[in-house]
Amino acid sequence: MSQRLEGRNLVRLRHAQAELAPGFEGGTAKTGLHLMAAYQEELEKARPDPATAASYLALASAVPITMVRVRQVNAFLCVSITRVKAEAIQADAEKQREQLNR
């Protein structure tokens, strides 16, 4: 995981974090970056678990998780999944995010 937080991938992670938590300046806080790295790692698996991926997005996001955001985050992180999996991740992530914000 630590290699994900270096070089060009760190830039990708920061872009993804900015998409999900605009205006958040983490400074020394790395939680959002670690969540994005874990999300990226999950989607790179041969059989990613949509529920696990959704949890990472829900925890990292301060804004509604839409399909546009999921596609944008995936593009930033250079990960590709099927539309069906993306829709499942988006729906579950938004549901979890709303529950967390109650």
PyRosetta script that sets phi, psi and omega in degrees:
from pyrosetta import init, pose_from_sequence

init()
pose = pose_from_sequence("MSQRLEGRNLVRLRHAQAELAPGFEGGTAKTGLHLMAAYQEELEKARPDPATAASYLALASAVPITMVRVRQVNAFLCVSITRVKAEAIQADAEKQREQLNR")
pose.set_psi(1, -36.5)
pose.set_omega(1, -175.8)
pose.set_phi(2, -61.8)
pose.set_psi(2, -30.8)
pose.set_omega(2, 178.3)
pose.set_phi(3, -67.4)
pose.set_psi(3, -25.4)
pose.set_omega(3, 177.7)
pose.set_phi(4, -68.3)
pose.set_psi(4, -20.8)
pose.set_omega(4, -176.7)
pose.set_phi(5, -97.4)
pose.set_psi(5, 29.9)
pose.set_omega(5, -178.7)
pose.set_phi(6, -132.5)
pose.set_psi(6, 159.8)
pose.set_omega(6, 170.8)
pose.set_phi(7, 54.3)
pose.set_psi(7, -140.1)
pose.set_omega(7, -176.9)
pose.set_phi(8, -63.2)
pose.set_psi(8, -33.1)
pose.set_omega(8, -179.8)
pose.set_phi(9, -66.8)
pose.set_psi(9, -32.9)
pose.set_omega(9, 176.4)
pose.set_phi(10, -61.9)
pose.set_psi(10, -39.1)
pose.set_omega(10, 176.7)
pose.set_phi(11, -62.4)
pose.set_psi(11, -43.9)
pose.set_omega(11, 178.1)
pose.set_phi(12, -60.1)
pose.set_psi(12, -45.2)
pose.set_omega(12, 179.9)
pose.set_phi(13, -61.4)
pose.set_psi(13, -40.9)
pose.set_omega(13, 179.5)
pose.set_phi(14, -65.5)
pose.set_psi(14, -39.2)
pose.set_omega(14, 176.6)
pose.set_phi(15, -63.0)
pose.set_psi(15, -44.2)
pose.set_omega(15, 179.2)
pose.set_phi(16, -63.2)
pose.set_psi(16, -42.4)
pose.set_omega(16, 178.9)
pose.set_phi(17, -62.9)
pose.set_psi(17, -41.1)
pose.set_omega(17, 179.5)
pose.set_phi(18, -64.2)
pose.set_psi(18, -31.7)
pose.set_omega(18, 177.1)
pose.set_phi(19, -67.0)
pose.set_psi(19, -39.1)
pose.set_omega(19, -176.0)
pose.set_phi(20, -89.8)
pose.set_psi(20, -24.1)
pose.set_omega(20, -179.6)
pose.set_phi(21, -137.0)
pose.set_psi(21, 67.5)
pose.set_omega(21, -177.4)
pose.set_phi(22, -61.1)
pose.set_psi(22, 139.8)
pose.set_omega(22, 179.2)
pose.set_phi(23, 84.3)
pose.set_psi(23, -6.9)
pose.set_omega(23, 179.4)
pose.set_phi(24, -83.4)
pose.set_psi(24, 119.8)
pose.set_omega(24, 174.1)
pose.set_phi(25, -104.5)
pose.set_psi(25, 102.8)
pose.set_omega(25, -175.0)
pose.set_phi(26, -67.6)
pose.set_psi(26, -24.5)
pose.set_omega(26, -176.6)
pose.set_phi(27, 56.9)
pose.set_psi(27, -115.3)
pose.set_omega(27, 179.8)
pose.set_phi(28, -90.3)
pose.set_psi(28, -9.1)
pose.set_omega(28, 179.2)
pose.set_phi(29, -71.8)
pose.set_psi(29, 130.5)
pose.set_omega(29, -176.7)
pose.set_phi(30, -114.9)
pose.set_psi(30, 3.3)
pose.set_omega(30, -174.2)
pose.set_phi(31, -54.4)
pose.set_psi(31, -50.6)
pose.set_omega(31, -179.9)
pose.set_phi(32, -61.0)
pose.set_psi(32, -39.7)
pose.set_omega(32, 178.8)
pose.set_phi(33, -66.3)
pose.set_psi(33, -39.3)
pose.set_omega(33, 178.3)
pose.set_phi(34, -66.5)
pose.set_psi(34, -39.0)
pose.set_omega(34, 177.4)
pose.set_phi(35, -64.6)
pose.set_psi(35, -40.9)
pose.set_omega(35, 178.8)
pose.set_phi(36, -67.4)
pose.set_psi(36, -38.6)
pose.set_omega(36, 177.5)
pose.set_phi(37, -64.7)
pose.set_psi(37, -39.8)
pose.set_omega(37, 178.7)
pose.set_phi(38, -67.5)
pose.set_psi(38, -39.4)
pose.set_omega(38, 176.4)
pose.set_phi(39, -60.8)
pose.set_psi(39, -47.6)
pose.set_omega(39, 178.9)
pose.set_phi(40, -59.0)
pose.set_psi(40, -46.4)
pose.set_omega(40, -179.7)
pose.set_phi(41, -62.5)
pose.set_psi(41, -40.5)
pose.set_omega(41, 179.0)
pose.set_phi(42, -62.0)
pose.set_psi(42, -44.1)
pose.set_omega(42, -177.3)
pose.set_phi(43, -73.1)
pose.set_psi(43, -17.1)
pose.set_omega(43, 176.9)
pose.set_phi(44, -83.9)
pose.set_psi(44, -8.9)
pose.set_omega(44, 178.3)
pose.set_phi(45, -67.5)
pose.set_psi(45, 155.0)
pose.set_omega(45, 177.9)
pose.set_phi(46, -60.0)
pose.set_psi(46, -36.0)
pose.set_omega(46, 178.8)
pose.set_phi(47, -131.8)
pose.set_psi(47, 79.2)
pose.set_omega(47, -178.9)
pose.set_phi(48, -65.4)
pose.set_psi(48, 146.4)
pose.set_omega(48, 177.7)
pose.set_phi(49, -93.6)
pose.set_psi(49, 111.7)
pose.set_omega(49, -178.6)
pose.set_phi(50, -57.8)
pose.set_psi(50, -36.1)
pose.set_omega(50, -179.5)
pose.set_phi(51, -65.9)
pose.set_psi(51, -40.5)
pose.set_omega(51, 178.1)
pose.set_phi(52, -66.2)
pose.set_psi(52, -46.2)
pose.set_omega(52, 178.7)
pose.set_phi(53, -59.8)
pose.set_psi(53, -42.2)
pose.set_omega(53, 179.4)
pose.set_phi(54, -61.6)
pose.set_psi(54, -39.2)
pose.set_omega(54, 179.8)
pose.set_phi(55, -61.9)
pose.set_psi(55, -42.4)
pose.set_omega(55, 178.6)
pose.set_phi(56, -61.6)
pose.set_psi(56, -44.4)
pose.set_omega(56, 179.1)
pose.set_phi(57, -63.6)
pose.set_psi(57, -44.6)
pose.set_omega(57, -178.3)
pose.set_phi(58, -60.4)
pose.set_psi(58, -42.7)
pose.set_omega(58, -179.1)
pose.set_phi(59, -69.1)
pose.set_psi(59, -30.8)
pose.set_omega(59, -176.1)
pose.set_phi(60, -87.0)
pose.set_psi(60, -17.3)
pose.set_omega(60, -169.0)
pose.set_phi(61, -95.2)
pose.set_psi(61, 135.9)
pose.set_omega(61, 174.6)
pose.set_phi(62, -107.0)
pose.set_psi(62, -0.1)
pose.set_omega(62, -177.6)
pose.set_phi(63, -128.0)
pose.set_psi(63, 160.7)
pose.set_omega(63, 177.3)
pose.set_phi(64, -55.6)
pose.set_psi(64, 139.5)
pose.set_omega(64, -179.5)
pose.set_phi(65, -95.1)
pose.set_psi(65, 106.0)
pose.set_omega(65, -179.1)
pose.set_phi(66, -104.7)
pose.set_psi(66, 169.1)
pose.set_omega(66, 175.8)
pose.set_phi(67, -62.2)
pose.set_psi(67, -36.3)
pose.set_omega(67, 178.2)
pose.set_phi(68, -60.7)
pose.set_psi(68, -43.7)
pose.set_omega(68, 179.4)
pose.set_phi(69, -66.4)
pose.set_psi(69, -41.3)
pose.set_omega(69, 179.0)
pose.set_phi(70, -61.0)
pose.set_psi(70, -46.0)
pose.set_omega(70, 178.6)
pose.set_phi(71, -61.9)
pose.set_psi(71, -41.5)
pose.set_omega(71, -179.1)
pose.set_phi(72, -65.5)
pose.set_psi(72, -46.3)
pose.set_omega(72, 178.8)
pose.set_phi(73, -60.9)
pose.set_psi(73, -45.5)
pose.set_omega(73, 178.9)
pose.set_phi(74, -61.0)
pose.set_psi(74, -39.3)
pose.set_omega(74, 178.2)
pose.set_phi(75, -65.1)
pose.set_psi(75, -44.8)
pose.set_omega(75, 177.4)
pose.set_phi(76, -56.9)
pose.set_psi(76, -40.7)
pose.set_omega(76, -174.9)
pose.set_phi(77, -89.2)
pose.set_psi(77, 1.7)
pose.set_omega(77, 178.3)
pose.set_phi(78, 57.5)
pose.set_psi(78, 43.3)
pose.set_omega(78, 175.5)
pose.set_phi(79, -120.1)
pose.set_psi(79, 145.6)
pose.set_omega(79, -177.3)
pose.set_phi(80, -129.2)
pose.set_psi(80, 132.2)
pose.set_omega(80, 176.2)
pose.set_phi(81, -137.2)
pose.set_psi(81, 166.9)
pose.set_omega(81, 179.7)
pose.set_phi(82, -69.7)
pose.set_psi(82, 158.9)
pose.set_omega(82, 178.2)
pose.set_phi(83, -60.1)
pose.set_psi(83, -40.2)
pose.set_omega(83, -179.5)
pose.set_phi(84, -62.0)
pose.set_psi(84, -44.7)
pose.set_omega(84, 178.3)
pose.set_phi(85, -66.3)
pose.set_psi(85, -40.2)
pose.set_omega(85, 178.9)
pose.set_phi(86, -61.9)
pose.set_psi(86, -42.0)
pose.set_omega(86, 178.7)
pose.set_phi(87, -64.7)
pose.set_psi(87, -40.1)
pose.set_omega(87, 178.6)
pose.set_phi(88, -65.4)
pose.set_psi(88, -43.2)
pose.set_omega(88, 178.9)
pose.set_phi(89, -63.0)
pose.set_psi(89, -45.9)
pose.set_omega(89, -178.4)
pose.set_phi(90, -60.9)
pose.set_psi(90, -49.0)
pose.set_omega(90, -177.6)
pose.set_phi(91, -62.4)
pose.set_psi(91, -45.0)
pose.set_omega(91, -179.1)
pose.set_phi(92, -68.5)
pose.set_psi(92, -41.4)
pose.set_omega(92, -179.3)
pose.set_phi(93, -63.3)
pose.set_psi(93, -43.3)
pose.set_omega(93, -179.3)
pose.set_phi(94, -66.9)
pose.set_psi(94, -39.6)
pose.set_omega(94, 177.7)
pose.set_phi(95, -61.6)
pose.set_psi(95, -45.8)
pose.set_omega(95, 179.0)
pose.set_phi(96, -64.2)
pose.set_psi(96, -41.9)
pose.set_omega(96, -179.6)
pose.set_phi(97, -60.6)
pose.set_psi(97, -44.2)
pose.set_omega(97, 179.7)
pose.set_phi(98, -62.9)
pose.set_psi(98, -40.0)
pose.set_omega(98, 178.8)
pose.set_phi(99, -65.2)
pose.set_psi(99, -38.8)
pose.set_omega(99, 178.7)
pose.set_phi(100, -66.5)
pose.set_psi(100, -29.5)
pose.set_omega(100, -176.0)
pose.set_phi(101, -89.3)
pose.set_psi(101, 5.5)
pose.set_omega(101, 178.8)
pose.set_phi(102, -76.4)
pose.dump_pdb("model.pdb")
